[in-house]
C-alpha cells in the first residue's frame, strides 16, 4: 500500500451535493460542502450519488493542488463503523508511520532471531493494526501463531513479531469479522475465537496514541 497524505474530517453533514459531467475523464465530478462551512470536497466517479445529502459522514481526503479530493474508500457514515474503511484508513496512516516506527523498533528492540525482520509489538500495531485495540492485535497474532520471538524493549521483557505476513493476517481478520447484533462497533471473528467480541474503531478514533 502506498503512503499518502490522508487527512480526515469527522462528522461532516453533506450539503450542496452536486454532480456534473467531467469532460476530461468522461465521468462525473461530485462536489459537496459541510453544512456549516463553505469548504468544498470533490472527487471523480460515475453518475450515481456516493453520499446522501443531509447524512453524517467521516470524510477521508487528500489535498492536491489546493483541492480537497475525497478518498471514497476512506469515508463512511459517521454513525456506523465500516470495518473495511477503518482498516483501510489505519493502514494508510500506518504506512505514513512505517519509516519512523521501524527505526524506533530497530533501535530499541533486542532479540535473537537469525532471519527475517522483527518488529516490537507496539511498533507492529502502529503500522498494521490501529483499527483495533492493542490488546486485540496482540491476542490475534498469538492466536493464529504468527511468528514471534521474546525480546527486550528498553530493558523490559516483551515480544517481537515477524514483519512479513502481518499485513495479510490483518486483512484476513477484518474480512472475516461479523457485526454483533445492532452494535455499531462490536465484531466477532472465527479467527479470534478466544474473544467473544472485539471493537473496531471509527476512522475519527484511529490514532497511534491509544
N, C-alpha and C positions, 0 to 999 in steps of 0.2 A: 504494500500500500504506500503510495507516495505521500510525502509530507506536504501539508498545505497549511495556509494561514487561516484556518477556520475560526470564525467568530460565531457567538451565539447570542440571541436576544430572547429571553424568556417571556412568555405570556404576551404575545402580540395579538391584538384583536384586529383581524384582517378587515381593512376598509378600502373603498375606492378600487376594488378589484376590476381590472380591465384586461382584455385580450385583444391584441391587434396583430395583423399579418406582419411577418418579418421577411421582407424581400430578400435579404442576404442569405437566409437559410432555407427558405421555403416552408418554415414552420411558423410559430406564433410567439409573440412577445407577451409574457404575462407580467403585469405590474400591480403593486398594491402599496398602501401605506398603513402604518398603525393607526388606530382610531384617534390617538391623542397627539400625533406628530405628523409632520409633512415628509418624513424620511421615506424615500422610495426604495422598495425592494423589487428585483426583477429577475427573470430567467426565461430561457427559450424552451418551449415544449410543444406538444401537439395542441390542437384546438380546445380539447376538453379542459375545464377548470381543474386545477390541482388543489387549490384551497377554497374554503367556503366563506363567503362574505359574512362577517359578524362572528365567526368562530374564533376561539383562542388557540394559538399555536406557539410552540417553541421553534424559533427560526434559526437554522444554521446557514451561514453565508460567508462568502469571500469578498473582499474589497478589491476590485480590479479597475484600474484607471478611474478611480473615484466613484465607481458604481457598486452598489450592493447586490452581488449576484447570489441568488438563493441556491443552496445545495438541497434539493428536494429530499435526497436520501438521508440528510441530517436534520430534517424538520419533521415535527409530529404534533398532533393535538396536545395541548398543554395538560389536559385533564386525564390523559390515559397514557401510560408508558408503553411505547412500542419497543420491544427488546432488540429488534434488528437495528432500529435507528439509534438507540442508546449505544449499542455495541459499535456501530459504525463511527459515531462521534468519539467514543472513548478510544478507538484505535487510531483515528486521525490525530487526536491530542497526544496519544502515546507515541506516535511516530515523531511528533514535534519534540517530545522529551527524550527520544531514544539516545541521542548522542550524549546528552548531559547525564542521564541515568546510567548508561553503560559505563561511562568514565568513572562515575562515583562508585559503582559496583566493583569495577576492576581495581580501584584504589583502596577500597575499604573491606572487601570480602576476601577472606583467605580460606582456600580449600585445597584438597589433594587430588582432584580429578586430573587424569592424564590426557584426556581427549575431549574435544568439544568445548564450547564456550558456555560457562555457567554464570547466572545472574543471582545476586542476593534476592531473597524473596520479595522484599518491598520494592526493589527496583523492577523486578519482573512484573509485579502488579501494576506499577505506574505505566509501563509500556503496553501491557496486554490486557489488563483486567479491570480498569477503572469503572466499567459499567456495573460491577458488583462490589460488594464489601470485601475488604482484605481477607477476612476470615473465610468467606465463601470461596474466594480464589484459592487460598491455601488448602482448604479442605478438599476442593475439587481436584487439584493436581495430585494430592495424596491419594484420593480415592481411585483415580484412574491409573495410578502407578507411574506418573510422569517421572522420568529420570531425575534424581536429586542426589546431593551429597551433603554430609554435615559440613558446616563451615563456622568461622567466627567472623562477626561483623563488629568492628571497632572493639574487639575483646570479648564480645558476648556470643554465646553459642547460638547458632541459627541454622538455617537450611538454604542451600543454593539450588536452583533449578537449571536444567539444560535449556539453553535459549531456543535451540531448534525444536520446533513442534508445538511450542506454547500457543502460537497464533492459531494453528489448526485445532488444537484442543479447545480453545475458547470459542471458535466458530462452531464446533460440534455442540458445546454446551448451550449456546444461545439458540441454535437451530433445533435443539431437542426439547426446549422448555415449553411448558404449558401454563397458562394463567390459572391461578387458583380462584375458582368461582368468580365473583364480581369484583375481586380486589383489583386495584389499578396497578399495583407494582409487586405483587407476590406471585412467584412462579415455582414450579417443580420440574424436575428432570430425572429420567431414569439413569442418567449418567452420574447423578449426585443423590443416590437413593438414601444416603445416611442423613440427609436433611429433609425434613418433611416439606419445607418450603424455604425459599430464599428471595431476597428482593433484588430487583434490577432498577437502577436509578433512572429518573427522567433526565433529559440532557442538561437541564439547568442545574442539576445537582451533581454532575460529574466533575470531580476535582481530584488532584493528587494530594490533597490535604486531608482526606478522610479515609 
